[in-house]
Structure formats: structure tokens, C-alpha cells
Amino acid sequence: MDFNSTLCPLDSVGGADLQGHRDMERFHDLLSQGNLHDMGFQGDRLTWRKEELGVKLDRCLINMNCRLKLQEATLDMGFQGASRVIKI
């Protein structure tokens, strides 16, 4: 699913605010209702950059059952050329 939404103000730098506070709250509420959690990651924090602007949009969302089964799993996000590479 593609939300193009951030979860908190720290997910953007340089004034890159794609949708504002209301959309952040709606996205957070949706994750709470679905009992989904951000798995976390290693690598570049920002998904999209343009000059001084940057935003974190890519996330791996999992429920607690999945997290318990994948306790040792890590998510590595990076770039290979112009393409985003995600390894679990």
C-alpha cells in the first residue's frame, strides 16, 4: 500500500512537508487500528531527496505476531543507482 505520508515531523527535513499534521494523525490512527508497527531499519533515513529537502516515506509495517517470529530480522534500506533497495 502506498500512503505517501510521514508519521512525525522528524520524517522530513528542509521544510519538505508533503501533507501536514492532519494526514500524519490519520496515518498514525490507521496504523494503531491495524495494530501495525514500523519494523525500523538500517541505512539512509530519508526516502526522497531534492537539494536541501528530504522525506522518509518507505516503511516496513508489521504486526506484533510477525515481529515475534522475526526477532532477529533487520531491514536494510539503501539505493542502488536510482532505485531503492530493501533487504530483509
C-alpha positions in Angstrom: 0.0 0.0 0.0 1.3 3.5 -0.8 0.3 6.2 1.7 2.9 8.9 0.8 2.6 10.1 4.4 5.0 10.7 7.2 4.4 9.7 10.8 6.1 12.6 12.6 7.8 15.9 11.9 11.2 14.2 12.2 10.4 12.3 9.0 11.1 15.4 6.9 13.9 17.9 6.6 14.4 21.2 5.0 10.7 22.2 5.1 9.5 19.2 2.9 6.0 18.8 4.4 4.0 16.7 1.9 0.7 16.6 3.7 0.6 18.4 7.0 -0.3 17.5 10.5 -3.9 16.2 9.8 -2.6 13.5 7.4 0.1 12.5 9.9 -2.6 11.9 12.5 -4.8 9.9 10.1 -1.8 7.7 9.1 -0.9 7.2 12.8 -4.5 6.3 13.6 -4.7 3.8 10.7 -1.6 2.0 12.0 -2.9 2.0 15.5 -6.2 0.5 14.4 -4.4 -2.2 12.4 -2.0 -2.9 15.3 0.9 -2.2 12.9 4.3 -1.2 13.9 7.3 0.2 12.0 9.9 -2.5 11.9 12.7 0.0 11.9 15.6 -0.1 9.5 19.3 0.4 8.9 20.6 2.8 6.3 19.6 6.1 4.9 16.7 7.6 6.9 15.2 9.6 4.0 13.4 8.0 1.0 13.3 11.1 -1.2 15.7 14.0 -1.5 15.9 17.1 -3.7 18.6 19.6 -2.8 18.1 20.5 0.9 14.6 18.8 1.1 14.1 15.2 2.2 11.3 12.9 3.4 11.1 9.4 4.9 8.2 7.6 3.2 9.4 4.0 3.0 8.5 1.7 5.9 8.1 -1.9 6.7 5.0 -2.3 8.7 4.4 -5.5 10.7 2.1 -6.7 13.4 3.3 -8.0 16.7 2.9 -11.7 15.8 5.2 -11.2 12.8 7.7 -9.2 14.9 7.9 -12.0 17.5 8.6 -14.5 14.7 11.2 -12.3 13.1 13.0 -11.0 16.2 16.4 -11.3 14.6 15.4 -9.8 11.3 16.7 -6.4 10.2 15.6 -4.1 7.4 18.4 -2.5 5.3 17.3 0.4 3.1 19.6 1.9 0.6 20.0 3.0 -3.0 21.4 1.1 -6.0 21.8 3.7 -8.7 18.4 5.5 -8.9 16.5 2.5 -7.4 15.5 2.0 -3.8 16.8 -1.4 -2.5 15.2 -3.0 0.6 16.7 -6.2 2.1 15.2 -8.2 5.0 
